[in-house]
Amino acid sequence: MARGCSRRKALGYMGALGLGSILGGWNPVAEAKTRKKKPNIVFIMSDDHAAHAIGCYGSRINRTPNIDRIADEGVRFENCFCTNSICGPSRACILTGKYSHVNGFKTNSDKFDGSQPTFPKLLRNEGYKTAMIGKWHLVTDPTGFDYWNILPGQGNYHDPIMIEMGRKHKKQGYVTDLITDLAIDFVRKRDREAPFCLMCHHKAPHRNWLPDAKHARMYEDEDIREPDTFKDDYANRSRAAAEATMRVNRDLTPEDLKMDPPPELSGEALDHWKYERYIKDYLRVVASVDDNVGRLLDTLDQEGLAENTLVVYTSDQGFFLGDHGWYDKRFMYEESLRMPFLARLPGVIKPGSINRDMVLNVDFAPTFLDLANVRVPGDMQGRSFFPIMKGCTPKDWRDAMYYQYYEFPRPHNACPHYGVRTSRYKLIHYFLPGHMDEWELFDLEKDPREIHSVYTDPAYADIVTQLKGRLAAFRKELQVPEEST
């Protein structure tokens, strides 16, 4: 995609949003009109939904027609990445626009400091009505929302407890339906004089993947082929991969599998049985998410809101769907690092567009503020990609990213690591004092499945030197504490 955006094109999109007045002096009449036209934001986020389990991303194992509708009517980002692939920390990065070491939420054992600035607070200060519904997973109560109704911790799939504005209630029904019901209720009962920002966060498809009755028999008569890397032996890489305890054939629990394996199975046949027990339930709970995305999109149509509402579908990180023999996430490998990100805003985002620029979860907050014409705080570390949504990539847009994972040892013994990814290469440093100090380098062009590290290959010596330089520059720029190495 060509970089840069003409002044004429930029003026066009500001005009489409009623933002033309920002180019000149402040005009109270124009300001009033602008405020009325500020777009709503509906941010739909699932938990652990890998991009390669979404139809529009080329999934070969399932179909997601309602999620795909957002891509058909908007933009699909091919290279959206998280900066710390784990639930709570990614959510904190999304809210604050800051990396984990700055927002203070590095592992799921931390507590979110709700006094710090977040994009919902800043939108609320500018007249937006804000709501947070569904999975929160940040331990402390939400702040910056006019209304919140959340699951405690991970929450339950069936008949969940929910906490509404500080009060616990038990809800009857299936969690994905209930979260959507509450989101629809907020939209229908909204303050019609104010723009709104609705965060609709689904629990699914988080472990232990309990489908509802409607989807319980989906894929029952299908044989789902294992990923090409399912039998990965973790050779030619750091010990970190081999030591992780999240293998489909070994580490799934009876609660995950929900029944004992047939006694006659063993070896590869047993491994495949476990894979199908896992992946089919995962896809069943995804199907429910897809149905409910459709319900929410239909509600926006019915309420006459679709034309002036940014709709986003994403997940808090990627997930291993048997890739490398794993379930879960955490590692900087592509399936875990990559997030789906789909966005629709009629008249502003070109339908059916595809973008391959590198965007990050820390970019979400400044993007939403930029969309709403709200000043982005100078200490946010992410950068607005709202111009990119419109097809205007800044000439100085990033060509590399920094990643860091902290949580160890529980629950999956994934070694802490940090790294840098460019369009072609990925350098990862695994560090654990007294246990591990190892590196991996992947040439993503030649080895997209990340099977063979070339860190010690003399042919890549110059690449290693260059990437270590970029890694050091990132750590300095982002003010990563030295003790985290």
GUMIFI-285818 format. One record per residue (C-alpha): residue in three letters; y, z, x. Coordinates in nm, 2 decimals. Layout:
# residues N
("ALA"; (Y; Z; X));
...
# end
This chain:
# residues 485
("MET"; (0.00; 0.00; 0.00));
("ALA"; (0.34; -0.09; 0.13));
("ARG"; (0.55; 0.21; 0.24));
("GLY"; (0.90; 0.28; 0.14));
("CYS"; (1.08; 0.24; -0.19));
("SER"; (1.38; 0.03; -0.27));
("ARG"; (1.70; 0.19; -0.41));
("ARG"; (1.67; -0.03; -0.72));
("LYS"; (1.31; 0.09; -0.78));
("ALA"; (1.41; 0.45; -0.72));
("LEU"; (1.70; 0.42; -0.97));
("GLY"; (1.46; 0.27; -1.22));
("TYR"; (1.23; 0.57; -1.22));
("MET"; (1.52; 0.82; -1.23));
("GLY"; (1.65; 0.63; -1.53));
("ALA"; (1.32; 0.64; -1.70));
("LEU"; (1.32; 1.02; -1.67));
("GLY"; (1.68; 1.05; -1.77));
("LEU"; (1.77; 1.17; -1.42));
("GLY"; (2.03; 0.91; -1.33));
("SER"; (2.31; 1.18; -1.34));
("ILE"; (2.19; 1.34; -1.02));
("LEU"; (2.34; 1.05; -0.82));
("GLY"; (2.69; 1.14; -0.92));
("GLY"; (2.90; 1.45; -1.02));
("TRP"; (2.76; 1.70; -1.27));
("ASN"; (2.83; 1.60; -1.63));
("PRO"; (2.75; 1.87; -1.89));
("VAL"; (2.67; 1.61; -2.16));
("ALA"; (2.45; 1.41; -1.92));
("GLU"; (2.29; 1.74; -1.81));
("ALA"; (2.21; 1.84; -2.17));
("LYS"; (2.05; 1.50; -2.23));
("THR"; (1.85; 1.53; -1.91));
("ARG"; (1.72; 1.87; -2.00));
("LYS"; (1.60; 1.74; -2.33));
("LYS"; (1.41; 1.46; -2.16));
("LYS"; (1.25; 1.67; -1.89));
("PRO"; (0.88; 1.58; -1.89));
("ASN"; (0.61; 1.83; -2.00));
("ILE"; (0.33; 1.91; -1.76));
("VAL"; (-0.03; 1.95; -1.86));
("PHE"; (-0.23; 2.05; -1.56));
("ILE"; (-0.61; 2.05; -1.62));
("MET"; (-0.82; 2.19; -1.34));
("SER"; (-1.19; 2.24; -1.34));
("ASP"; (-1.38; 2.46; -1.09));
("ASP"; (-1.60; 2.29; -0.83));
("HIS"; (-1.59; 1.94; -0.99));
("ALA"; (-1.66; 1.70; -0.70));
("ALA"; (-1.49; 1.36; -0.72));
("HIS"; (-1.82; 1.19; -0.68));
("ALA"; (-1.93; 1.34; -1.02));
("ILE"; (-1.65; 1.15; -1.20));
("GLY"; (-1.69; 0.80; -1.33));
("CYS"; (-1.37; 0.65; -1.21));
("TYR"; (-1.45; 0.77; -0.85));
("GLY"; (-1.76; 0.56; -0.86));
("SER"; (-2.01; 0.83; -0.95));
("ARG"; (-2.37; 0.70; -0.96));
("ILE"; (-2.51; 1.00; -1.15));
("ASN"; (-2.29; 1.06; -1.45));
("ARG"; (-2.02; 0.92; -1.68));
("THR"; (-1.68; 1.08; -1.77));
("PRO"; (-1.50; 0.85; -2.02));
("ASN"; (-1.23; 1.10; -2.12));
("ILE"; (-1.14; 1.20; -1.76));
("ASP"; (-1.15; 0.83; -1.67));
("ARG"; (-0.90; 0.76; -1.94));
("ILE"; (-0.63; 0.94; -1.73));
("ALA"; (-0.71; 0.71; -1.44));
("ASP"; (-0.71; 0.40; -1.66));
("GLU"; (-0.37; 0.50; -1.80));
("GLY"; (-0.23; 0.64; -1.47));
("VAL"; (-0.31; 0.67; -1.10));
("ARG"; (-0.62; 0.77; -0.91));
("PHE"; (-0.57; 0.93; -0.58));
("GLU"; (-0.85; 0.85; -0.34));
("ASN"; (-0.75; 1.08; -0.06));
("CYS"; (-0.65; 1.42; -0.21));
("PHE"; (-0.77; 1.71; 0.00));
("CYS"; (-0.77; 2.09; -0.01));
("THR"; (-0.65; 2.30; 0.28));
("ASN"; (-0.91; 2.58; 0.23));
("SER"; (-1.22; 2.48; 0.03));
("ILE"; (-1.28; 2.79; -0.18));
("CYS"; (-1.18; 2.88; -0.54));
("GLY"; (-0.91; 3.16; -0.52));
("PRO"; (-0.74; 3.04; -0.20));
("SER"; (-0.71; 2.68; -0.33));
("ARG"; (-0.55; 2.81; -0.64));
("ALA"; (-0.30; 3.02; -0.44));
("CYS"; (-0.21; 2.71; -0.24));
("ILE"; (-0.16; 2.51; -0.55));
("LEU"; (0.07; 2.77; -0.71));
("THR"; (0.28; 2.84; -0.40));
("GLY"; (0.29; 2.52; -0.21));
("LYS"; (0.19; 2.72; 0.10));
("TYR"; (-0.11; 2.74; 0.32));
("SER"; (-0.35; 3.04; 0.29));
("HIS"; (-0.22; 3.22; 0.60));
("VAL"; (0.13; 3.22; 0.45));
("ASN"; (0.06; 3.29; 0.08));
("GLY"; (-0.17; 3.58; 0.19));
("PHE"; (-0.48; 3.47; -0.01));
("LYS"; (-0.73; 3.35; 0.25));
("THR"; (-1.06; 3.45; 0.10));
("ASN"; (-1.19; 3.54; -0.25));
("SER"; (-1.18; 3.91; -0.14));
("ASP"; (-0.80; 3.90; -0.12));
("LYS"; (-0.55; 3.99; -0.39));
("PHE"; (-0.27; 3.74; -0.48));
("ASP"; (0.08; 3.87; -0.43));
("GLY"; (0.23; 3.78; -0.77));
("SER"; (0.58; 3.86; -0.66));
("GLN"; (0.61; 3.55; -0.45));
("PRO"; (0.77; 3.23; -0.58));
("THR"; (0.54; 2.99; -0.76));
("PHE"; (0.61; 2.66; -0.93));
("PRO"; (0.55; 2.80; -1.28));
("LYS"; (0.82; 3.07; -1.21));
("LEU"; (1.06; 2.81; -1.08));
("LEU"; (1.00; 2.58; -1.38));
("ARG"; (1.04; 2.88; -1.62));
("ASN"; (1.38; 2.96; -1.45));
("GLU"; (1.49; 2.61; -1.55));
("GLY"; (1.40; 2.64; -1.92));
("TYR"; (1.03; 2.55; -1.92));
("LYS"; (0.79; 2.74; -2.13));
("THR"; (0.48; 2.82; -1.92));
("ALA"; (0.12; 2.90; -2.00));
("MET"; (-0.19; 2.98; -1.80));
("ILE"; (-0.52; 2.96; -1.99));
("GLY"; (-0.87; 2.99; -1.85));
("LYS"; (-1.00; 3.07; -1.50));
("TRP"; (-0.74; 3.25; -1.29));
("HIS"; (-0.95; 3.41; -1.01));
("LEU"; (-0.67; 3.56; -0.82));
("VAL"; (-0.75; 3.93; -0.90));
("THR"; (-0.39; 4.04; -0.99));
("ASP"; (-0.24; 3.95; -1.33));
("PRO"; (-0.06; 3.62; -1.37));
("THR"; (0.32; 3.62; -1.32));
("GLY"; (0.57; 3.36; -1.42));
("PHE"; (0.41; 3.27; -1.75));
("ASP"; (0.54; 3.31; -2.10));
("TYR"; (0.18; 3.32; -2.22));
("TRP"; (-0.15; 3.38; -2.04));
("ASN"; (-0.50; 3.43; -2.15));
("ILE"; (-0.75; 3.43; -1.86));
("LEU"; (-1.12; 3.50; -1.77));
("PRO"; (-1.18; 3.81; -1.57));
("GLY"; (-1.32; 3.71; -1.23));
("GLN"; (-1.56; 3.42; -1.27));
("GLY"; (-1.60; 3.47; -1.64));
("ASN"; (-1.90; 3.39; -1.85));
("TYR"; (-2.01; 3.06; -2.00));
("HIS"; (-2.12; 3.20; -2.34));
("ASP"; (-1.92; 3.46; -2.55));
("PRO"; (-1.68; 3.53; -2.26));
("ILE"; (-1.44; 3.83; -2.23));
("MET"; (-1.08; 3.70; -2.20));
("ILE"; (-0.77; 3.89; -2.11));
("GLU"; (-0.47; 3.79; -2.32));
("MET"; (-0.14; 3.92; -2.19));
("GLY"; (-0.32; 4.23; -2.04));
("ARG"; (-0.56; 4.30; -2.33));
("LYS"; (-0.93; 4.23; -2.32));
("HIS"; (-1.10; 4.05; -2.61));
("LYS"; (-1.45; 3.91; -2.65));
("LYS"; (-1.46; 3.55; -2.77));
("GLN"; (-1.75; 3.40; -2.96));
("GLY"; (-1.84; 3.06; -2.84));
("TYR"; (-1.87; 2.84; -2.53));
("VAL"; (-1.61; 2.89; -2.26));
("THR"; (-1.51; 2.53; -2.21));
("ASP"; (-1.45; 2.49; -2.59));
("LEU"; (-1.26; 2.82; -2.61));
("ILE"; (-1.03; 2.74; -2.32));
("THR"; (-0.94; 2.41; -2.48));
("ASP"; (-0.89; 2.57; -2.82));
("LEU"; (-0.64; 2.80; -2.67));
("ALA"; (-0.47; 2.52; -2.48));
("ILE"; (-0.44; 2.31; -2.80));
("ASP"; (-0.31; 2.61; -2.99));
("PHE"; (-0.03; 2.66; -2.73));
("VAL"; (0.06; 2.29; -2.76));
("ARG"; (0.08; 2.30; -3.14));
("LYS"; (0.27; 2.63; -3.15));
("ARG"; (0.51; 2.54; -2.86));
("ASP"; (0.88; 2.59; -2.87));
("ARG"; (0.98; 2.24; -2.96));
("GLU"; (1.33; 2.27; -2.81));
("ALA"; (1.20; 2.33; -2.46));
("PRO"; (0.97; 2.14; -2.21));
("PHE"; (0.65; 2.31; -2.12));
("CYS"; (0.41; 2.35; -1.84));
("LEU"; (0.05; 2.42; -1.95));
("MET"; (-0.22; 2.51; -1.69));
("CYS"; (-0.56; 2.47; -1.85));
("HIS"; (-0.82; 2.59; -1.60));
("HIS"; (-1.19; 2.55; -1.68));
("LYS"; (-1.47; 2.77; -1.55));
("ALA"; (-1.71; 2.48; -1.54));
("PRO"; (-1.88; 2.34; -1.34));
("HIS"; (-1.90; 2.66; -1.14));
("ARG"; (-2.23; 2.82; -1.06));
("ASN"; (-2.47; 2.91; -1.24));
("TRP"; (-2.42; 2.60; -1.46));
("LEU"; (-2.51; 2.71; -1.81));
("PRO"; (-2.47; 2.42; -2.06));
("ASP"; (-2.40; 2.45; -2.43));
("ALA"; (-2.64; 2.35; -2.70));
("LYS"; (-2.46; 2.01; -2.75));
("HIS"; (-2.53; 1.90; -2.39));
("ALA"; (-2.85; 2.10; -2.31));
("ARG"; (-3.08; 1.80; -2.32));
("MET"; (-2.86; 1.54; -2.15));
("TYR"; (-3.04; 1.37; -1.86));
("GLU"; (-3.37; 1.53; -1.97));
("ASP"; (-3.56; 1.20; -1.95));
("GLU"; (-3.38; 1.06; -1.64));
("ASP"; (-3.48; 1.09; -1.28));
("ILE"; (-3.16; 1.15; -1.07));
("ARG"; (-3.19; 1.01; -0.72));
("GLU"; (-3.11; 1.25; -0.44));
("PRO"; (-2.81; 1.18; -0.21));
("ASP"; (-2.89; 0.98; 0.10));
("THR"; (-2.82; 1.30; 0.31));
("PHE"; (-3.03; 1.53; 0.10));
("LYS"; (-3.29; 1.57; 0.38));
("ASP"; (-3.03; 1.63; 0.65));
("ASP"; (-3.18; 1.82; 0.94));
("TYR"; (-2.84; 1.92; 1.09));
("ALA"; (-2.92; 1.78; 1.43));
("ASN"; (-2.64; 1.64; 1.65));
("ARG"; (-2.39; 1.89; 1.51));
("SER"; (-2.27; 2.25; 1.55));
("ARG"; (-2.51; 2.53; 1.46));
("ALA"; (-2.27; 2.62; 1.17));
("ALA"; (-2.43; 2.36; 0.94));
("ALA"; (-2.79; 2.48; 1.01));
("GLU"; (-2.69; 2.84; 0.97));
("ALA"; (-2.52; 2.81; 0.63));
("THR"; (-2.73; 2.95; 0.34));
("MET"; (-2.66; 2.71; 0.06));
("ARG"; (-2.95; 2.47; 0.07));
("VAL"; (-3.08; 2.34; -0.26));
("ASN"; (-3.44; 2.36; -0.15));
("ARG"; (-3.42; 2.72; -0.01));
("ASP"; (-3.12; 2.92; -0.14));
("LEU"; (-3.09; 2.85; -0.51));
("THR"; (-3.19; 3.17; -0.70));
("PRO"; (-3.41; 3.22; -1.02));
("GLU"; (-3.08; 3.26; -1.21));
("ASP"; (-2.97; 2.92; -1.09));
("LEU"; (-3.30; 2.74; -1.16));
("LYS"; (-3.35; 2.93; -1.49));
("MET"; (-3.73; 2.90; -1.47));
("ASP"; (-4.01; 2.93; -1.22));
("PRO"; (-4.11; 2.61; -1.04));
("PRO"; (-4.44; 2.45; -1.16));
("PRO"; (-4.71; 2.61; -0.94));
("GLU"; (-4.86; 2.27; -0.85));
("LEU"; (-4.55; 2.15; -0.67));
("SER"; (-4.48; 2.19; -0.30));
("GLY"; (-4.30; 2.01; -0.02));
("GLU"; (-4.07; 1.72; -0.11));
("ALA"; (-4.19; 1.73; -0.47));
("LEU"; (-4.07; 2.09; -0.51));
("ASP"; (-3.75; 2.02; -0.33));
("HIS"; (-3.68; 1.73; -0.58));
("TRP"; (-3.76; 1.95; -0.87));
("LYS"; (-3.51; 2.21; -0.76));
("TYR"; (-3.25; 1.94; -0.70));
("GLU"; (-3.29; 1.81; -1.05));
("ARG"; (-3.28; 2.16; -1.20));
("TYR"; (-2.95; 2.21; -1.03));
("ILE"; (-2.78; 1.87; -1.07));
("LYS"; (-2.87; 1.82; -1.43));
("ASP"; (-2.72; 2.15; -1.54));
("TYR"; (-2.42; 2.08; -1.33));
("LEU"; (-2.37; 1.74; -1.50));
("ARG"; (-2.43; 1.89; -1.84));
("VAL"; (-2.14; 2.14; -1.80));
("VAL"; (-1.93; 1.86; -1.66));
("ALA"; (-2.00; 1.66; -1.98));
("SER"; (-1.85; 1.94; -2.18));
("VAL"; (-1.54; 1.95; -1.97));
("ASP"; (-1.51; 1.57; -2.02));
("ASP"; (-1.54; 1.61; -2.40));
("ASN"; (-1.27; 1.88; -2.40));
("VAL"; (-1.04; 1.68; -2.19));
("GLY"; (-1.06; 1.42; -2.46));
("ARG"; (-0.97; 1.68; -2.72));
("LEU"; (-0.66; 1.78; -2.53));
("LEU"; (-0.55; 1.42; -2.48));
("ASP"; (-0.60; 1.35; -2.85));
("THR"; (-0.38; 1.65; -2.93));
("LEU"; (-0.10; 1.52; -2.71));
("ASP"; (-0.12; 1.19; -2.90));
("GLN"; (-0.12; 1.36; -3.24));
("GLU"; (0.18; 1.57; -3.14));
("GLY"; (0.38; 1.27; -3.02));
("LEU"; (0.38; 1.42; -2.67));
("ALA"; (0.19; 1.16; -2.46));
("GLU"; (0.49; 0.95; -2.37));
("ASN"; (0.68; 1.24; -2.20));
("THR"; (0.40; 1.44; -2.06));
("LEU"; (0.26; 1.43; -1.71));
("VAL"; (-0.12; 1.49; -1.75));
("VAL"; (-0.31; 1.58; -1.43));
("TYR"; (-0.68; 1.63; -1.39));
("THR"; (-0.81; 1.79; -1.07));
("SER"; (-1.05; 2.05; -0.93));
("ASP"; (-0.98; 2.34; -0.70));
("GLN"; (-1.19; 2.17; -0.43));
("GLY"; (-1.49; 1.94; -0.39));
("PHE"; (-1.85; 2.04; -0.40));
("PHE"; (-2.19; 1.94; -0.25));
("LEU"; (-2.41; 1.77; -0.50));
("GLY"; (-2.72; 1.79; -0.28));
("ASP"; (-2.52; 1.62; 0.00));
("HIS"; (-2.65; 1.75; 0.33));
("GLY"; (-2.91; 1.93; 0.12));
("TRP"; (-2.64; 2.17; 0.00));
("TYR"; (-2.47; 2.31; -0.31));
("ASP"; (-2.13; 2.49; -0.29));
("LYS"; (-1.84; 2.39; -0.07));
("ARG"; (-1.64; 2.57; 0.21));
("PHE"; (-1.71; 2.32; 0.49));
("MET"; (-1.46; 2.06; 0.60));
("TYR"; (-1.71; 1.78; 0.54));
("GLU"; (-1.59; 1.52; 0.30));
("GLU"; (-1.77; 1.62; -0.02));
("SER"; (-1.62; 1.97; 0.00));
("LEU"; (-1.28; 1.87; 0.13));
("ARG"; (-1.20; 1.60; -0.11));
("MET"; (-1.04; 1.68; -0.45));
("PRO"; (-1.02; 1.45; -0.75));
("PHE"; (-0.66; 1.40; -0.86));
("LEU"; (-0.57; 1.18; -1.16));
("ALA"; (-0.22; 1.16; -1.31));
("ARG"; (-0.07; 0.99; -1.61));
("LEU"; (0.29; 0.96; -1.71));
("PRO"; (0.37; 0.65; -1.93));
("GLY"; (0.67; 0.44; -1.82));
("VAL"; (0.67; 0.61; -1.48));
("ILE"; (0.32; 0.58; -1.34));
("LYS"; (0.16; 0.23; -1.34));
("PRO"; (-0.16; 0.23; -1.55));
("GLY"; (-0.48; 0.17; -1.35));
("SER"; (-0.32; 0.22; -1.01));
("ILE"; (-0.50; 0.35; -0.71));
("ASN"; (-0.34; 0.53; -0.42));
("ARG"; (-0.50; 0.59; -0.07));
("ASP"; (-0.22; 0.80; 0.08));
("MET"; (-0.32; 1.15; 0.20));
("VAL"; (-0.21; 1.42; -0.03));
("LEU"; (-0.29; 1.79; -0.03));
("ASN"; (-0.32; 2.08; -0.27));
("VAL"; (-0.01; 2.24; -0.11));
("ASP"; (0.18; 1.93; -0.23));
("PHE"; (0.12; 2.00; -0.60));
("ALA"; (0.39; 2.26; -0.64));
("PRO"; (0.67; 2.06; -0.49));
("THR"; (0.56; 1.75; -0.67));
("PHE"; (0.58; 1.92; -1.01));
("LEU"; (0.92; 2.07; -0.92));
("ASP"; (1.04; 1.73; -0.81));
("LEU"; (0.92; 1.57; -1.13));
("ALA"; (1.12; 1.83; -1.33));
("ASN"; (1.43; 1.78; -1.11));
("VAL"; (1.40; 2.14; -0.99));
("ARG"; (1.50; 2.23; -0.63));
("VAL"; (1.20; 2.27; -0.40));
("PRO"; (1.23; 2.58; -0.19));
("GLY"; (1.27; 2.51; 0.18));
("ASP"; (0.98; 2.74; 0.27));
("MET"; (0.72; 2.55; 0.07));
("GLN"; (0.50; 2.38; 0.32));
("GLY"; (0.38; 2.10; 0.10));
("ARG"; (0.58; 1.79; 0.01));
("SER"; (0.64; 1.61; -0.31));
("PHE"; (0.43; 1.30; -0.37));
("PHE"; (0.60; 1.22; -0.70));
("PRO"; (0.75; 0.90; -0.54));
("ILE"; (0.40; 0.80; -0.44));
("MET"; (0.27; 0.84; -0.80));
("LYS"; (0.52; 0.56; -0.88));
("GLY"; (0.41; 0.34; -0.60));
("CYS"; (0.68; 0.43; -0.35));
("THR"; (0.53; 0.58; -0.04));
("PRO"; (0.79; 0.73; 0.20));
("LYS"; (0.78; 0.56; 0.54));
("ASP"; (0.73; 0.90; 0.71));
("TRP"; (0.44; 1.01; 0.49));
("ARG"; (0.17; 1.21; 0.67));
("ASP"; (-0.13; 1.03; 0.84));
("ALA"; (-0.32; 1.35; 0.92));
("MET"; (-0.39; 1.70; 0.77));
("TYR"; (-0.47; 2.05; 0.88));
("TYR"; (-0.76; 2.26; 0.73));
("GLN"; (-0.87; 2.62; 0.78));
("TYR"; (-1.16; 2.82; 0.62));
("TYR"; (-1.18; 3.20; 0.67));
("GLU"; (-1.45; 3.37; 0.45));
("PHE"; (-1.75; 3.51; 0.64));
("PRO"; (-2.03; 3.61; 0.61));
("ARG"; (-2.09; 3.64; 0.24));
("PRO"; (-2.18; 3.47; 0.03));
("HIS"; (-2.31; 3.16; 0.22));
("ASN"; (-2.28; 3.24; 0.59));
("ALA"; (-2.04; 2.94; 0.64));
("CYS"; (-1.88; 3.00; 0.98));
("PRO"; (-1.50; 3.01; 0.99));
("HIS"; (-1.34; 2.69; 1.11));
("TYR"; (-1.03; 2.49; 1.13));
("GLY"; (-0.97; 2.12; 1.20));
("VAL"; (-0.76; 1.81; 1.17));
("ARG"; (-0.84; 1.49; 0.97));
("THR"; (-0.68; 1.16; 1.02));
("SER"; (-0.76; 0.83; 0.84));
("ARG"; (-1.05; 0.77; 1.08));
("TYR"; (-1.14; 1.09; 1.27));
("LYS"; (-1.22; 1.45; 1.19));
("LEU"; (-1.22; 1.72; 1.46));
("ILE"; (-1.35; 2.06; 1.36));
("HIS"; (-1.36; 2.39; 1.56));
("TYR"; (-1.60; 2.66; 1.45));
("PHE"; (-1.51; 3.00; 1.58));
("LEU"; (-1.66; 3.34; 1.55));
("PRO"; (-1.60; 3.58; 1.84));
("GLY"; (-1.93; 3.67; 2.01));
("HIS"; (-2.13; 3.42; 1.80));
("MET"; (-1.98; 3.07; 1.79));
("ASP"; (-1.72; 2.85; 1.96));
("GLU"; (-1.83; 2.50; 1.89));
("TRP"; (-1.67; 2.16; 1.81));
("GLU"; (-1.76; 1.86; 1.60));
("LEU"; (-1.60; 1.52; 1.60));
("PHE"; (-1.68; 1.25; 1.34));
("ASP"; (-1.58; 0.89; 1.34));
("LEU"; (-1.55; 0.84; 0.97));
("GLU"; (-1.53; 0.46; 1.00));
("LYS"; (-1.87; 0.44; 1.17));
("ASP"; (-2.03; 0.76; 1.03));
("PRO"; (-1.88; 0.82; 0.68));
("ARG"; (-2.16; 1.06; 0.59));
("GLU"; (-2.08; 1.28; 0.89));
("ILE"; (-2.43; 1.29; 1.03));
("HIS"; (-2.37; 1.26; 1.40));
("SER"; (-2.10; 1.44; 1.59));
("VAL"; (-1.96; 1.24; 1.88));
("TYR"; (-1.77; 1.53; 2.03));
("THR"; (-1.96; 1.51; 2.36));
("ASP"; (-1.97; 1.13; 2.38));
("PRO"; (-1.76; 1.02; 2.68));
("ALA"; (-1.65; 0.72; 2.48));
("TYR"; (-1.45; 0.95; 2.26));
("ALA"; (-1.30; 1.17; 2.53));
("ASP"; (-0.95; 1.03; 2.48));
("ILE"; (-0.98; 1.08; 2.10));
("VAL"; (-1.08; 1.44; 2.15));
("THR"; (-0.77; 1.50; 2.37));
("GLN"; (-0.54; 1.33; 2.12));
("LEU"; (-0.68; 1.52; 1.82));
("LYS"; (-0.67; 1.86; 2.00));
("GLY"; (-0.30; 1.78; 2.07));
("ARG"; (-0.24; 1.71; 1.70));
("LEU"; (-0.43; 2.03; 1.61));
("ALA"; (-0.21; 2.24; 1.83));
("ALA"; (0.10; 2.07; 1.69));
("PHE"; (-0.01; 2.14; 1.33));
("ARG"; (-0.08; 2.51; 1.41));
("LYS"; (0.26; 2.55; 1.57));
("GLU"; (0.44; 2.36; 1.29));
("LEU"; (0.26; 2.56; 1.02));
("GLN"; (0.29; 2.89; 1.21));
("VAL"; (-0.08; 2.97; 1.21));
("PRO"; (-0.13; 3.31; 1.38));
("GLU"; (-0.31; 3.29; 1.71));
("GLU"; (-0.55; 3.57; 1.61));
("SER"; (-0.70; 3.33; 1.35));
("THR"; (-0.86; 3.12; 1.63));
# end
